[in-house]
Amino acid sequence: MARHSAVVVGAGGISGAWFPPLLKEKVEIRAIVDLRLETAKARAEQYGVTCDISTDLKATLVKHKPDFVVDLTVPEAHCAVTCAALEAGCHVIGEKPMASSMAEARKMVRTAEKTGKLYMVSQSRRWEARHEIVKRVVTGGRIGTPTAVNCDFYIGAHFGGFRDEMPSPLILDMSIHHFDLARYMAGLDPVAVYAKEFNPKGSWYKGDVAASCIFEMSDGVIFTYRGSWCAEGCHTSWNGNWRFIGDKGTLICENDQTPHGQALAGNTGFHRPMKDVAIPAARVKFGGMHGALREMLAFLKTGKKPQTECHDNIKSLAMVFAAIESSRKGKRVTISAD
Ligand SMILES: NC(=O)c1ccc[n+]([C@@H]2O[C@H](COP(=O)([O-])OP(=O)(O)OC[C@H]3O[C@@H](n4cnc5c(N)ncnc54)[C@H](O)[C@@H]3O)[C@@H](O)[C@H]2O)c1
């Protein structure tokens, strides 16, 4: 069978996580494009990729006509790069966050519709096996009907660089993962949010790097999120520590351990009798970017729409920008991706 072809745009830090799965899946990399030619060249050499190296995206797409583009540029460039690729007749798989504003994200969705091409965001944490297990337990009724979801994320992260200077570094750069996971694992969509961003005393960040958010989700479920990138000691997992409460039990997923939970085993007593929730075996074989890439390849072969196709992913991005708006206005904000 003919190999699928791609052009990789953006050869910075995260591209190191993309070349191995691209090569493993035998994707024909026709070109690497970066504003910095040396960066693209270095990546090609590092992974033994023989291909065109360029700073000119549009000319490269005309020349190579790849099946899809892998957009690994910085968030501010996602809209221009992805729209150029879609307009050139390519499907796109791009890094999170989809865009640096809702206006840009909406433009990307419209361009995908207009061109009839697929645009999916790689929201890599969706392809962690334990998150798929949680989704099956929670949405499969093993703790009854979900009523509340909590996520705590506390890490003292000394990045240096752009995150130290940007506004809302936590919500914009990290919480998008957790907000998307809340939607994915509980099978819910966002309705409204009340949020407070803040910059803790002693913070080494310029922008607000901590937040407490209360999201109203579909079916009346409340998702409470507390997070900070400026919390020294006793770190949570990067995936966050989660509690899902249903009307018949509770599921916990913490510290990247196998989830565990309890469900009702009877209807009498001050504390009702409980039994352990049965945790099913893992199904996800390809994690992170590899899992996302395989959904793009499956789409190319079968037409099956990836779970993080842009019409879905923009709902997670809308949670990000609504939380920021709520904090700035000091009031509840309704969430709309339209
Ligand atoms: N999924 C994850 O867990 C995860 C982790 C880290 C980063 N990311 C995301 O990956 C993306 C890239 O992050 P990074 O850490 O690799 O950043 P980076 O700054 O290391 O690399 C970005 C590269 O894109 C290039 N670039 C910027 N604008 C361009 C344009 N218009 N055309 C061509 N090249 C351009 C830059 O020259 C640079 O080499 C971001 O959206 C980031 O949020 C995701």
The ligand as an ORCA input file, in Angstrom:
! r2SCAN-3c Opt
* xyz 0 1
  N       1.269     17.790     23.883
  C       2.120     18.213     24.769
  O       2.214     17.658     25.846
  C       2.976     19.392     24.434
  C       4.169     19.604     25.130
  C       4.966     20.705     24.752
  C       4.551     21.577     23.737
  N       3.359     21.344     23.119
  C       2.872     22.266     22.076
  O       3.666     22.145     20.903
  C       3.749     23.395     20.236
  C       5.213     23.743     19.998
  O       5.872     23.784     21.248
  P       7.464     23.659     21.343
  O       7.752     23.456     22.790
  O       7.958     22.660     20.343
  O       7.894     25.128     20.909
  P       9.324     25.570     20.319
  O       9.378     27.039     20.495
  O      10.401     24.712     20.919
  O       9.264     25.176     18.757
  C       8.382     25.793     17.870
  C       9.064     25.835     16.511
  O       8.129     26.356     15.568
  C       8.833     27.255     14.713
  N       7.865     28.192     14.160
  C       7.195     29.172     14.797
  N       6.362     29.801     13.950
  C       6.504     29.196     12.751
  C       5.914     29.387     11.484
  N       4.997     30.331     11.277
  N       6.295     28.601     10.467
  C       7.232     27.624     10.653
  N       7.829     27.394     11.852
  C       7.477     28.176     12.872
  C       9.872     27.913     15.600
  O      10.933     28.449     14.843
  C      10.302     26.736     16.472
  O      11.392     26.017     15.927
  C       2.996     24.404     21.117
  O       1.697     24.575     20.623
  C       2.971     23.721     22.483
  O       1.880     24.101     23.295
  C       2.598     20.272     23.430
*
